[in-house]
Amino acid sequence: MALTVRVGGSPRRLAIDPNPMRVQMKIKSNNKILPTLLLMLPLPLLAQESVVPAEHNVLPPPELTNTGPTALRFYGELGIGGSVYLNGEHQHKYSDGTYIEGGLEIKHGHWFGLLYGEGWTVQADHQGNAWTPDHSWGGFEGGINRFYAGYRTDDGTEMMLSLRNDSSLDDLQWWADFTPEYGYVIPNTRDLTYAAKLQNLTGKFRYSLTAAPESRIDESKALLHFGKYDRYSDKYRYRAMVNGYTQYDLQEGLTLLNGLEITDGMGQLYLLGLKGKNLAGRIWQHTGKGEGNHPGSESGLMLSAMVEAAKGLYFSTAYSYARHRLDNAPDTATSYAQAGIWYEYAGGKLATALDSKFYMTNDSTDASNSVFLMQYFYW
């Protein structure tokens, strides 16, 4: 069975982005054998039938409905669940990740467009502090994250202009990551407002390139606002940038990735990855982003593996390490291992995901180990 894991994009980012409003404390795990298990897991699987690996991309939406010369489709998803911290200040407390997203796609000859929105619940305590674990829903935040139009040539080249879109590297944020939730977030520019994108995703050699001017849009300029806990549009503040990638199929089931981002006044990001059917890895170096609000540089790697244990049932594991060399603070390191399960059923309309994250002894972030559970519904 060919499977591509569908994961709600923005709530997942909230779960792992360095949000200063989220307190994440931890007791370091003494488990040093998980990276070894990561490498050993796929060895007995080489003789088995090959499968298409699960990854963090959206599954193909429903077929376009032909209504004369114009075709339409409406699709989306709902996720209910979240994380529980296993140690630290918030041990045994629940951090919500419930979200909903959906949109309308249109195609007319060579022209196409998409209007897509997303939103999620916000936990808040009795003092009005947002993103506080173990509290009830205090509000909702969301907005339009894709609003673009484009033209596709007969050879598959697409030219797009947008008021909201993902950057080229954001399209591959979870590339070479087979786990359901906690994969490391590479520090590239992600969500964009005004942008132009050129890409061709057909054939053995594929490419995508996105350019965007500086954006200073924040929640005060948002067209949609859902109350005092809605800070959704704050993410649209970024420097002028251009990023992109190339992919080349070295052989069937083995793909090489090269990525680059150049940001005005914030350095460059270099990305290199290799993905097979059961094993994948990526390494990166960013010369201008250290950690959170600290300037500096970051270099890292992520290794991931998966196996299909039964029809629609996938086991995955990963190890991530990032070194943050800071200009005005001591250097830090992020190091953790994952083990996850993804099960899709009911003809792809339902899925259940379980993921876990355990920090290693060489980690210095004081973040908490955690377990994630989510039930997904698709239409």
C-alpha positions in Angstrom: 0.0 0.0 0.0 1.4 3.4 -0.9 1.0 5.9 2.0 1.8 9.5 2.5 1.2 10.8 6.0 -1.0 13.7 6.3 -0.3 15.9 9.2 -2.0 19.2 10.1 0.7 21.8 9.3 0.3 24.7 11.6 -0.7 23.0 14.8 2.4 20.8 14.3 4.6 23.9 14.1 3.1 25.3 17.3 4.1 22.1 19.1 7.7 22.4 18.3 8.6 26.0 17.3 10.6 28.0 19.9 7.5 29.9 21.2 8.6 31.9 24.3 5.0 31.5 25.7 5.4 27.7 25.9 7.4 26.5 28.9 9.2 23.4 28.1 11.3 21.9 30.9 12.8 18.4 31.0 14.9 15.8 32.8 17.5 14.5 30.4 17.1 10.9 29.2 19.9 8.6 29.9 18.9 6.4 26.9 21.9 6.3 24.6 20.9 3.3 22.4 18.1 4.9 20.4 20.4 6.2 17.6 21.9 2.8 17.3 18.5 1.2 17.1 17.6 3.7 14.4 20.4 2.5 12.2 19.8 -1.2 13.0 16.0 -1.3 12.4 15.9 -1.4 8.6 18.6 -4.0 8.1 16.3 -7.1 8.2 13.8 -5.3 6.0 15.9 -5.2 2.8 14.6 -8.4 1.5 10.9 -7.4 2.0 8.7 -5.9 -0.6 9.5 -2.2 -1.1 6.9 0.3 0.1 6.5 4.0 -0.5 7.5 5.7 2.8 5.3 7.8 4.9 6.2 11.5 5.0 4.9 14.8 6.2 3.1 15.9 3.0 -0.6 16.2 2.3 -2.1 13.2 0.6 -3.6 13.9 -2.8 -6.9 15.6 -2.3 -10.1 14.3 -4.0 -10.3 14.3 -7.7 -11.3 17.6 -9.4 -14.9 17.7 -10.2 -15.4 18.6 -13.9 -18.1 21.2 -14.4 -17.5 22.1 -18.0 -14.2 23.9 -18.7 -13.7 24.6 -14.9 -12.9 22.0 -12.3 -13.3 22.4 -8.6 -12.6 20.5 -5.4 -13.1 21.2 -1.7 -11.0 19.3 0.8 -9.6 19.6 4.3 -8.9 17.8 7.6 -9.6 17.9 11.3 -7.2 16.7 14.0 -8.1 16.1 17.7 -5.4 15.4 20.3 -2.1 16.7 21.5 0.9 16.0 23.6 1.6 15.0 27.3 4.8 15.9 29.0 6.6 13.0 30.7 8.8 15.0 33.0 9.8 18.5 34.0 7.7 21.3 35.4 4.6 20.2 33.4 5.0 16.5 33.9 1.8 14.6 33.1 0.1 17.8 31.8 -1.7 17.9 28.4 -0.8 20.3 25.6 -3.5 20.6 23.1 -3.0 20.4 19.3 -6.6 20.3 18.0 -6.9 22.0 14.6 -9.0 22.3 11.5 -8.1 23.3 7.9 -9.7 23.3 4.5 -10.1 25.1 1.2 -11.2 25.3 -2.4 -9.1 24.5 -5.4 -9.9 25.6 -8.9 -8.6 24.6 -12.3 -9.5 26.2 -15.7 -7.4 25.0 -18.6 -3.8 25.8 -17.8 -4.8 28.2 -15.0 -5.2 27.1 -11.4 -5.7 28.6 -7.9 -6.2 27.7 -4.2 -7.9 29.4 -1.3 -7.1 27.5 1.9 -7.4 28.3 5.6 -6.4 26.9 9.0 -7.0 27.4 12.7 -6.5 25.8 16.0 -7.6 26.0 19.7 -5.5 27.9 22.2 -5.2 26.7 25.8 -5.3 29.5 28.4 -5.1 29.6 32.2 -7.3 31.7 34.5 -4.9 34.6 34.3 -5.2 34.7 30.5 -1.8 33.3 29.7 -2.0 31.5 26.3 -0.4 28.1 25.5 -0.5 26.9 29.1 -0.6 23.1 29.4 -3.3 21.3 31.4 -5.9 24.1 30.9 -9.1 24.3 28.8 -9.6 26.1 25.5 -9.4 29.8 26.0 -9.8 30.8 22.4 -9.1 30.2 18.8 -6.6 31.5 16.2 -6.3 31.1 12.5 -6.3 32.6 9.1 -5.7 32.1 5.4 -2.4 30.3 4.7 -2.7 29.7 1.0 -4.2 32.2 -1.5 -2.5 32.0 -4.9 -3.1 31.6 -8.6 -0.8 30.2 -11.3 -0.3 28.9 -14.8 0.9 25.4 -15.7 2.5 24.7 -19.1 2.2 21.5 -21.0 5.6 20.3 -19.7 4.6 20.8 -16.0 6.3 24.1 -15.3 4.2 26.2 -12.9 4.4 30.0 -12.4 2.6 31.3 -9.3 1.8 34.6 -7.7 0.4 34.7 -4.1 -1.0 36.7 -1.3 -0.4 33.7 1.0 1.7 30.6 0.2 4.4 28.3 1.5 8.0 28.8 0.4 9.7 26.2 -1.7 11.7 24.8 1.2 8.6 24.8 3.4 7.0 22.5 0.9 9.7 20.0 1.9 9.9 20.8 5.6 9.2 17.1 6.5 11.1 15.6 3.5 13.2 12.7 4.7 11.2 12.6 8.0 9.1 9.5 8.4 7.8 10.3 11.9 4.2 11.5 12.6 4.8 14.7 14.6 8.1 15.6 16.4 10.5 15.9 13.5 13.1 18.7 13.7 12.1 22.0 12.1 14.9 23.3 9.9 15.3 27.1 10.2 14.2 28.1 6.7 11.6 30.8 6.0 8.2 29.1 5.8 4.9 31.0 5.5 4.9 33.9 3.0 2.5 36.7 2.0 3.4 38.3 -1.3 5.6 35.9 -3.2 6.4 34.5 -6.7 7.1 30.8 -7.2 8.5 28.9 -10.2 8.7 25.1 -10.2 8.5 21.9 -12.2 7.8 18.8 -10.1 7.7 16.3 -12.9 10.4 13.9 -14.2 13.6 12.6 -12.6 15.0 16.2 -12.1 12.7 18.5 -10.2 13.1 22.1 -8.9 11.3 24.8 -7.1 12.2 28.5 -6.5 10.4 31.1 -4.4 11.2 34.8 -3.9 9.5 37.2 -1.5 10.0 40.8 -0.4 10.2 41.8 3.2 6.9 41.5 5.1 5.8 43.4 8.2 2.3 42.1 8.4 1.2 41.1 11.9 -2.1 40.4 13.7 -3.0 44.1 13.8 -3.3 44.0 10.0 -5.1 40.6 9.8 -8.3 40.4 7.7 -9.6 37.7 10.1 -9.3 38.0 13.9 -10.7 35.5 16.4 -10.2 37.4 19.7 -7.4 38.2 22.2 -5.6 34.8 21.8 -5.3 35.1 18.0 -1.7 35.9 17.0 -1.8 33.9 13.8 -0.7 36.7 11.4 2.4 37.6 13.5 4.3 34.8 11.6 4.2 37.0 8.5 7.0 39.2 9.7 10.2 38.3 7.9 13.1 39.6 5.8 13.3 39.6 2.0 14.3 36.1 0.9 14.7 33.6 -1.9 14.8 29.9 -1.4 14.6 26.8 -3.5 15.7 23.2 -4.1 16.5 20.6 -6.7 15.7 16.9 -6.5 17.2 14.2 -8.6 16.3 10.5 -8.7 19.7 8.7 -8.6 17.8 5.5 -9.1 14.3 4.1 -8.5 13.5 4.8 -4.8 16.6 6.9 -4.1 16.4 10.7 -4.3 19.1 13.4 -3.8 18.0 16.8 -2.5 19.9 20.1 -2.6 18.4 23.3 -1.0 19.4 26.9 -0.5 18.0 30.0 1.2 19.4 33.5 1.0 17.8 36.0 3.5 18.5 39.7 3.5 20.7 40.4 6.5 20.2 36.9 8.0 22.8 34.8 6.2 22.2 31.6 4.1 20.8 28.1 4.7 22.4 25.1 3.0 20.5 21.8 2.9 21.5 18.4 1.6 19.4 15.2 1.8 19.1 11.7 0.6 16.0 9.6 0.8 15.3 5.9 0.1 12.2 3.9 0.7 13.0 3.0 4.3 15.9 5.2 5.3 16.5 8.9 4.9 18.7 11.7 6.2 19.4 15.4 5.8 22.0 17.8 7.0 21.9 21.6 7.1 23.8 24.7 8.0 22.4 28.2 8.6 24.9 31.0 8.9 22.6 33.6 10.3 20.1 32.0 12.7 21.3 30.7 16.0 18.4 29.9 18.3 15.3 31.8 19.1 16.2 35.5 19.5 19.9 34.8 19.7 22.0 35.6 16.6 24.5 33.0 15.5 24.6 29.9 13.3 23.0 26.4 13.4 24.2 23.1 11.9 22.3 19.9 12.2 21.4 16.5 11.0 18.3 14.2 11.1 18.2 10.5 10.4 14.9 8.6 10.0 13.7 5.1 9.2 10.3 3.4 8.8 8.7 0.0 8.0 5.2 -1.0 7.0 4.3 -3.7 9.6 0.8 -4.3 8.1 -1.5 -2.8 5.6 -1.7 0.9 6.5 0.3 0.5 9.7 3.7 2.2 9.8 6.4 2.2 12.5 9.0 5.0 12.3 12.0 6.2 14.3 14.3 9.2 14.0 17.3 10.9 15.6 17.9 14.7 15.4 20.9 16.8 16.4 21.4 20.5 16.0 24.3 22.6 17.3 23.5 26.3 18.0 26.6 28.5 17.9 25.4 31.8 19.5 27.1 35.2 19.1 26.0 36.6 22.5 25.3 33.5 24.6 26.8 30.1 25.4 26.4 27.5 22.6 23.6 25.0 23.0 22.7 21.7 21.5 19.3 20.0 20.7 19.5 16.2 20.6 16.5 13.8 20.8 15.2 10.5 19.4 11.7 9.5 18.3 9.6 6.5 17.9 6.2 6.7 16.2 3.2 4.9 14.7 0.9 5.9 11.9 -2.3 3.9 11.0 -4.5 4.9 8.2 -7.9 3.2 7.5 -11.5 3.7 6.3 -10.2 4.3 2.8 -7.9 7.1 3.8 -10.7 9.1 5.6 -9.4 8.3 9.1 -5.9 8.0 10.6 -4.4 7.7 14.1 -0.9 8.8 15.0 1.3 8.2 18.0 4.8 9.8 18.4 7.3 10.1 21.3 10.3 12.3 21.9 13.1 11.6 24.3 16.0 14.0 24.8 19.5 12.6 24.9 22.3 13.2 27.4 24.1 15.6 25.0 21.0 17.9 24.8 21.2 21.2 26.6 17.8 22.7 25.9 16.0 21.7 29.2 13.0 20.7 27.1 10.6 17.9 28.3 10.2 14.4 26.9 6.7 14.0 25.6 4.2 11.7 23.9 1.8 12.7 21.1 -1.5 11.2 20.2 -3.9 12.5 17.4 -7.0 11.3 15.6 -7.3 12.7 12.0 -10.4 13.1 9.9 -10.2 13.8 6.1 -12.7 15.0 3.5 
